[in-house]
Amino acid sequence: MNATQAAERHLLLNMTANGSVGEGGKELFVVTRGDGPYVYDSAGTRYIDGMSGLYCAQLGYGYAGEIAEASDRLISFER
């Protein structure tokens, strides 16, 4: 497998083709969950999320402990 083929199989990039309408179209790509720097599609395939940095800070997914801590601190500022 060359680098281009590896990227097509494992890297989610901006403007990635997402299915098509009509005969011969591909199944729609649906992200179902994220974990760290990875996202998973509805078939369970893991991809590196190379797209999120364009629209938000790439912190990853699934950091429940850090989110809870930040939330607790923000709530304490309101009191």
Helices and strands as residue ranges (DSSP letters): H 3-10, E 11-12, E 31-35, E 38-41, E 46-49, G 52-54, H 64-78
